[in-house]
Structures are given as structure tokens and as C-alpha cells.
Amino acid sequence: MILAAYRLGATLFDDVTGGAAALMLFLTTIFRWLEGMRGTAVDFVLVALGLALFLDSRRSRTLMACGALMLGVTLPSHPIDGALAIGVASAACGFWLLTGDLPRFRAGALSVAGALLVGAPEIAIARAIVVPVAALGLAEIAGAALIIYGA
């Protein structure tokens, strides 16, 4: 959790901000939530680290793929946090398009689509839609393949 807060702060601003964000965690109650395995506290790590890796300015395709996969996993673990995190990643893709960074936009858009496919079984499970078990697994495999292809 501390590493995820540091990494997100360092990605969005600089190392000092990342360090301050990590230190400020000790002023919150989030460590007590983590012991109880609440969905929001567990998902915080996935969201922060997924966005930090997805938005990394070094343009590493491997980091973007790992971040997109983490964002895809956030959707089943806590649907509200996961949907908001994927929304932030989608907005970042839109900004890459507006700035004319087409290769990064293409890689980001395909990775976000793959992340949605990785989290898609949660929609069927939450809505109590009966589908074959193989379809749930195939959606996740297709999502991971799309993330790898996009990156």
C-alpha cells in the first residue's frame, strides 16, 4: 500500500510528492481497514499501482500492460472503485489523443478495452446472469491477450 501511494504520487508529480503521499497514509485509518480485508482498502492498492503503472511517463509498454491488468482486476474486487479507475485510464487515453500522441493512445485504448474484458465476468456474476463457466474464463483470456497485443 505504501509503495502504491508512493508510485502514484511520483508518477503524477515527482518523488517528493510520492514520498509525502506514502507518509500521509500513516495519518489515515486505512491500515485498520486493510486488516479486515475490506474491499475498498484492498482495491486501493490495485487502483493506485495500476494507474501509476498505466500512466507512467517512461512509456514502458510492459508497465502499461501490467497497470492495465491491475485495473482489470480492480473491477471484480470492488466494482465502484474499479469502474472509476478504468474511467480515469480512459480519460487519460482521451488526453493522449488530444495531444496527438497516437501510438500511446492506441496502446492505451486497447489496454483499457482488455482491462474491461478482464473484469467483464463480474458483470455477469453480479447481475446473476447464467453463462457457461468457459465463457467467463475466455473473457479473461481474451482481455489479457488484448492487453498484451495493445502494449
Backbone as CSV, one residue per row, in Angstrom:
resi,resn,N_x,N_y,N_z,CA_x,CA_y,CA_z,C_x,C_y,C_z
1,MET,0.821,-1.179,0.000,0.000,0.000,0.000,0.876,1.257,0.000
2,ILE,1.932,1.214,0.790,2.828,2.373,0.855,3.539,2.558,-0.485
3,LEU,3.978,1.469,-1.080,4.633,1.538,-2.384,3.671,2.064,-3.454
4,ALA,2.432,1.632,-3.409,1.449,2.081,-4.406,1.192,3.576,-4.272
5,ALA,1.075,4.077,-3.040,0.862,5.515,-2.837,2.075,6.311,-3.311
6,TYR,3.267,5.796,-2.995,4.482,6.478,-3.449,4.548,6.507,-4.968
7,ARG,4.299,5.358,-5.586,4.431,5.255,-7.042,3.430,6.160,-7.771
8,LEU,2.188,6.224,-7.265,1.194,7.088,-7.907,1.577,8.557,-7.761
9,GLY,2.020,8.967,-6.582,2.453,10.350,-6.391,3.659,10.691,-7.244
10,ALA,4.600,9.764,-7.342,5.786,10.000,-8.158,5.448,10.040,-9.642
11,THR,4.492,9.239,-10.077,4.101,9.242,-11.484,3.377,10.527,-11.855
12,LEU,2.464,10.956,-11.000,1.670,12.146,-11.332,2.438,13.446,-11.132
13,PHE,3.361,13.478,-10.146,4.078,14.721,-9.855,5.590,14.480,-9.834
14,ASP,6.156,14.175,-8.658,7.584,13.910,-8.541,7.841,13.032,-7.316
15,ASP,9.123,12.748,-7.065,9.478,11.858,-5.962,9.086,12.411,-4.597
16,VAL,9.199,13.730,-4.432,8.852,14.335,-3.141,7.363,14.155,-2.856
17,THR,6.539,14.353,-3.856,5.106,14.166,-3.684,4.779,12.705,-3.395
18,GLY,5.454,11.805,-4.060,5.240,10.384,-3.797,5.614,10.012,-2.371
19,GLY,6.731,10.545,-1.888,7.130,10.280,-0.515,6.160,10.867,0.489
20,ALA,5.677,12.085,0.207,4.697,12.707,1.101,3.393,11.918,1.114
21,ALA,2.972,11.430,-0.040,1.742,10.635,-0.100,1.890,9.345,0.707
22,ALA,3.056,8.722,0.610,3.286,7.496,1.365,3.310,7.772,2.869
23,LEU,3.925,8.865,3.269,3.974,9.194,4.695,2.609,9.603,5.237
24,MET,1.800,10.237,4.409,0.482,10.682,4.864,-0.472,9.512,5.104
25,LEU,-0.155,8.340,4.577,-1.001,7.173,4.840,-1.074,6.864,6.333
26,PHE,-0.009,7.179,7.053,0.008,6.885,8.482,-0.927,7.795,9.273
27,LEU,-1.407,8.858,8.663,-2.358,9.755,9.323,-3.802,9.350,9.043
28,THR,-3.998,8.264,8.326,-5.347,7.803,7.986,-5.669,6.528,8.760
29,THR,-6.860,6.040,8.568,-7.279,4.788,9.210,-7.233,3.614,8.234
30,ILE,-6.590,3.793,7.105,-6.637,2.769,6.062,-5.927,1.479,6.476
31,PHE,-4.927,1.557,7.367,-4.248,0.339,7.797,-5.166,-0.526,8.661
32,ARG,-6.063,0.083,9.403,-7.047,-0.708,10.166,-8.038,-1.384,9.224
33,TRP,-8.393,-0.711,8.136,-9.306,-1.323,7.157,-8.645,-2.503,6.472
34,LEU,-7.338,-2.397,6.223,-6.625,-3.440,5.492,-6.623,-4.756,6.259
35,GLU,-6.569,-4.689,7.573,-6.584,-5.908,8.378,-7.895,-6.676,8.229
36,GLY,-8.985,-5.955,8.067,-10.288,-6.596,7.931,-10.599,-7.036,6.520
37,MET,-9.658,-6.807,5.598,-9.813,-7.183,4.185,-11.059,-6.564,3.555
38,ARG,-11.320,-5.303,3.909,-12.413,-4.589,3.253,-12.063,-4.384,1.785
39,GLY,-13.078,-4.418,0.953,-12.840,-4.284,-0.483,-12.209,-2.964,-0.875
40,THR,-12.602,-1.882,-0.200,-12.050,-0.574,-0.565,-10.571,-0.481,-0.240
41,ALA,-10.158,-1.002,0.887,-8.748,-0.920,1.267,-7.882,-1.805,0.382
42,VAL,-8.350,-2.989,0.067,-7.588,-3.885,-0.800,-7.541,-3.320,-2.211
43,ASP,-8.642,-2.776,-2.667,-8.714,-2.234,-4.015,-7.892,-0.960,-4.162
44,PHE,-7.676,-0.255,-3.067,-6.871,0.968,-3.120,-5.486,0.672,-3.687
45,VAL,-4.901,-0.421,-3.270,-3.569,-0.781,-3.740,-3.597,-1.073,-5.237
46,LEU,-4.585,-1.839,-5.677,-4.685,-2.167,-7.111,-4.935,-0.928,-7.957
47,VAL,-5.811,-0.049,-7.489,-6.117,1.172,-8.240,-4.890,2.077,-8.314
48,ALA,-4.259,2.323,-7.172,-3.117,3.241,-7.149,-1.956,2.709,-7.983
49,LEU,-1.613,1.459,-7.789,-0.483,0.905,-8.533,-0.831,0.706,-10.014
50,GLY,-2.070,0.309,-10.299,-2.482,0.152,-11.695,-2.443,1.469,-12.452
51,LEU,-2.975,2.528,-11.855,-2.931,3.838,-12.516,-1.511,4.366,-12.616
52,ALA,-0.703,4.134,-11.574,0.679,4.607,-11.620,1.455,3.938,-12.753
53,LEU,1.273,2.644,-12.924,1.983,1.948,-13.996,1.404,2.278,-15.361
54,PHE,0.090,2.428,-15.437,-0.559,2.735,-16.715,-0.184,4.131,-17.210
55,LEU,-0.073,5.084,-16.303,0.201,6.468,-16.675,1.677,6.840,-16.620
56,ASP,2.551,5.875,-16.418,3.970,6.153,-16.254,4.512,6.908,-17.458
57,SER,5.287,7.958,-17.192,5.779,8.816,-18.277,6.957,8.200,-19.023
58,ARG,7.509,7.110,-18.523,8.638,6.490,-19.223,8.202,5.717,-20.460
59,ARG,6.907,5.576,-20.646,6.335,4.930,-21.832,6.766,3.481,-21.997
60,SER,6.909,2.784,-20.908,7.261,1.374,-20.971,5.999,0.569,-21.274
61,ARG,6.055,-0.207,-22.329,4.891,-0.996,-22.722,4.597,-2.096,-21.708
62,THR,5.640,-2.627,-21.093,5.445,-3.666,-20.081,4.734,-3.099,-18.862
63,LEU,5.147,-1.910,-18.423,4.491,-1.276,-17.277,3.041,-0.939,-17.594
64,MET,2.779,-0.483,-18.824,1.405,-0.164,-19.204,0.540,-1.422,-19.197
65,ALA,1.081,-2.524,-19.679,0.322,-3.775,-19.698,0.053,-4.264,-18.271
66,CYS,1.051,-4.195,-17.406,0.847,-4.612,-16.006,-0.181,-3.713,-15.318
67,GLY,-0.106,-2.414,-15.580,-1.075,-1.491,-14.999,-2.490,-1.746,-15.491
68,ALA,-2.633,-2.016,-16.784,-3.961,-2.307,-17.329,-4.522,-3.601,-16.757
69,LEU,-3.665,-4.592,-16.572,-4.131,-5.850,-15.979,-4.581,-5.632,-14.531
70,MET,-3.855,-4.802,-13.796,-4.283,-4.480,-12.427,-5.603,-3.728,-12.422
71,LEU,-5.779,-2.828,-13.376,-7.055,-2.105,-13.459,-8.196,-3.055,-13.800
72,GLY,-7.914,-4.056,-14.623,-8.942,-5.043,-14.935,-9.331,-5.869,-13.725
73,VAL,-8.380,-6.143,-12.861,-8.660,-6.933,-11.653,-9.410,-6.099,-10.611
74,THR,-9.280,-4.772,-10.667,-9.991,-3.932,-9.690,-11.503,-4.012,-9.868
75,LEU,-11.954,-4.260,-11.061,-13.399,-4.299,-11.306,-14.093,-5.414,-10.538
76,PRO,-13.604,-6.640,-10.541,-14.272,-7.668,-9.736,-14.064,-7.500,-8.228
77,SER,-12.921,-6.949,-7.817,-12.669,-6.861,-6.378,-13.511,-5.780,-5.709
78,HIS,-13.759,-4.679,-6.384,-14.669,-3.641,-5.883,-15.183,-2.881,-7.104
79,PRO,-16.407,-3.174,-7.553,-16.892,-2.636,-8.831,-16.894,-1.113,-8.933
80,ILE,-17.208,-0.411,-7.850,-17.259,1.059,-7.934,-15.857,1.621,-8.110
81,ASP,-14.926,1.197,-7.261,-13.553,1.672,-7.389,-12.963,1.271,-8.734
82,GLY,-13.229,0.062,-9.164,-12.704,-0.407,-10.436,-13.243,0.376,-11.623
83,ALA,-14.533,0.658,-11.603,-15.123,1.425,-12.706,-14.562,2.843,-12.752
84,LEU,-14.386,3.451,-11.588,-13.813,4.799,-11.559,-12.358,4.791,-12.020
85,ALA,-11.603,3.771,-11.649,-10.205,3.681,-12.078,-10.112,3.486,-13.586
86,ILE,-10.960,2.648,-14.134,-10.961,2.449,-15.588,-11.424,3.721,-16.293
87,GLY,-12.328,4.462,-15.663,-12.736,5.754,-16.212,-11.587,6.753,-16.254
88,VAL,-10.760,6.764,-15.223,-9.591,7.654,-15.213,-8.604,7.242,-16.310
89,ALA,-8.389,5.943,-16.467,-7.495,5.465,-17.526,-8.055,5.816,-18.906
90,SER,-9.366,5.731,-19.075,-9.990,6.103,-20.353,-9.831,7.590,-20.625
91,ALA,-9.978,8.399,-19.586,-9.791,9.850,-19.746,-8.351,10.168,-20.126
92,ALA,-7.409,9.440,-19.549,-6.001,9.642,-19.913,-5.779,9.310,-21.383
93,CYS,-6.432,8.246,-21.857,-6.334,7.904,-23.282,-6.903,9.022,-24.154
94,GLY,-7.987,9.614,-23.713,-8.562,10.737,-24.446,-7.618,11.928,-24.501
95,PHE,-6.918,12.188,-23.418,-5.951,13.285,-23.414,-4.760,12.973,-24.317
96,TRP,-4.353,11.708,-24.376,-3.272,11.342,-25.299,-3.705,11.559,-26.732
97,LEU,-4.973,11.299,-27.038,-5.487,11.545,-28.380,-5.503,13.037,-28.679
98,LEU,-5.940,13.842,-27.711,-5.996,15.292,-27.917,-4.614,15.908,-28.107
99,THR,-3.616,15.349,-27.454,-2.256,15.878,-27.610,-1.558,15.359,-28.859
100,GLY,-2.181,14.448,-29.570,-1.620,13.938,-30.813,-0.661,12.777,-30.637
101,ASP,-0.640,12.182,-29.464,0.223,11.033,-29.197,-0.528,9.761,-29.590
102,LEU,-0.604,9.517,-30.893,-1.422,8.415,-31.409,-0.915,7.029,-31.042
103,PRO,0.399,6.762,-31.038,0.826,5.412,-30.626,0.465,5.108,-29.166
104,ARG,0.635,6.092,-28.293,0.283,5.859,-26.887,-1.231,5.742,-26.712
105,PHE,-1.986,6.524,-27.498,-3.445,6.420,-27.437,-3.903,5.038,-27.873
106,ARG,-3.323,4.531,-28.962,-3.715,3.213,-29.466,-3.408,2.132,-28.439
107,ALA,-2.209,2.177,-27.884,-1.828,1.180,-26.883,-2.711,1.299,-25.644
108,GLY,-3.000,2.527,-25.227,-3.836,2.734,-24.047,-5.271,2.303,-24.263
109,ALA,-5.822,2.641,-25.423,-7.222,2.289,-25.695,-7.401,0.774,-25.770
110,LEU,-6.469,0.088,-26.427,-6.568,-1.374,-26.486,-6.373,-1.994,-25.104
111,SER,-5.488,-1.412,-24.304,-5.264,-1.934,-22.956,-6.478,-1.719,-22.063
112,VAL,-7.133,-0.568,-22.193,-8.341,-0.314,-21.399,-9.465,-1.256,-21.835
113,ALA,-9.577,-1.492,-23.140,-10.586,-2.444,-23.615,-10.291,-3.850,-23.084
114,GLY,-9.018,-4.213,-23.053,-8.646,-5.504,-22.482,-8.931,-5.566,-20.989
115,ALA,-8.699,-4.463,-20.283,-9.000,-4.422,-18.848,-10.495,-4.595,-18.602
116,LEU,-11.309,-4.019,-19.458,-12.755,-4.202,-19.324,-13.150,-5.658,-19.559
117,LEU,-12.484,-6.311,-20.504,-12.773,-7.734,-20.738,-12.318,-8.599,-19.564
118,VAL,-11.198,-8.236,-18.937,-10.734,-8.991,-17.774,-11.751,-8.879,-16.647
119,GLY,-12.348,-7.710,-16.481,-13.338,-7.512,-15.427,-14.762,-7.850,-15.823
120,ALA,-14.983,-8.204,-17.084,-16.342,-8.473,-17.581,-17.082,-9.602,-16.864
121,PRO,-16.420,-10.664,-16.424,-17.179,-11.708,-15.718,-17.883,-11.192,-14.462
122,GLU,-17.367,-10.137,-13.864,-18.026,-9.567,-12.681,-19.432,-9.070,-13.023
123,ILE,-19.632,-8.560,-14.224,-20.945,-8.054,-14.626,-21.949,-9.202,-14.665
124,ALA,-21.554,-10.312,-15.268,-22.457,-11.470,-15.335,-22.722,-12.044,-13.948
125,ILE,-21.687,-12.103,-13.126,-21.855,-12.666,-11.786,-22.714,-11.751,-10.920
126,ALA,-22.466,-10.452,-10.966,-23.228,-9.517,-10.135,-24.692,-9.420,-10.557
127,ARG,-24.964,-9.567,-11.824,-26.335,-9.481,-12.327,-27.034,-10.838,-12.305
128,ALA,-26.353,-11.875,-11.832,-26.888,-13.238,-11.751,-27.321,-13.756,-13.125
129,ILE,-26.529,-13.430,-14.130,-26.771,-13.916,-15.479,-26.062,-15.257,-15.622
130,VAL,-26.798,-16.268,-15.989,-26.229,-17.607,-16.113,-25.533,-17.725,-17.464
131,VAL,-24.250,-17.949,-17.422,-23.453,-18.164,-18.625,-22.561,-19.376,-18.373
132,PRO,-22.108,-20.021,-19.419,-21.183,-21.146,-19.214,-19.891,-20.672,-18.539
133,VAL,-19.352,-21.522,-17.710,-18.124,-21.176,-16.991,-16.990,-20.896,-17.970
134,ALA,-16.975,-21.598,-19.066,-15.923,-21.386,-20.060,-15.968,-19.970,-20.633
135,ALA,-17.175,-19.408,-20.749,-17.297,-18.044,-21.274,-16.647,-17.034,-20.340
136,LEU,-16.755,-17.265,-19.037,-16.127,-16.361,-18.079,-14.610,-16.414,-18.209
137,GLY,-14.074,-17.603,-18.324,-12.629,-17.759,-18.479,-12.121,-17.227,-19.806
138,LEU,-12.908,-17.454,-20.859,-12.494,-16.961,-22.173,-12.483,-15.438,-22.234
139,ALA,-13.399,-14.788,-21.525,-13.396,-13.323,-21.498,-12.119,-12.798,-20.845
140,GLU,-11.696,-13.439,-19.786,-10.468,-13.009,-19.123,-9.235,-13.275,-19.986
141,ILE,-9.213,-14.417,-20.639,-8.090,-14.733,-21.525,-8.049,-13.763,-22.699
142,ALA,-9.218,-13.458,-23.269,-9.277,-12.502,-24.379,-8.834,-11.112,-23.921
143,GLY,-9.224,-10.729,-22.716,-8.810,-9.430,-22.191,-7.309,-9.353,-21.996
144,ALA,-6.723,-10.393,-21.423,-5.263,-10.409,-21.232,-4.541,-10.393,-22.579
145,ALA,-5.069,-11.123,-23.552,-4.458,-11.130,-24.888,-4.560,-9.759,-25.541
146,LEU,-5.694,-9.090,-25.363,-5.854,-7.749,-25.944,-4.917,-6.740,-25.271
147,ILE,-4.707,-6.878,-23.977,-3.761,-6.004,-23.281,-2.347,-6.230,-23.814
148,ILE,-1.971,-7.478,-23.962,-0.635,-7.790,-24.474,-0.473,-7.294,-25.906
149,TYR,-1.508,-7.485,-26.726,-1.457,-7.011,-28.116,-1.377,-5.482,-28.159
150,GLY,-2.165,-4.813,-27.322,-2.157,-3.350,-27.329,-0.831,-2.778,-26.875
151,ALA,-0.237,-3.415,-25.889,1.035,-2.903,-25.380,2.181,-3.320,-26.280
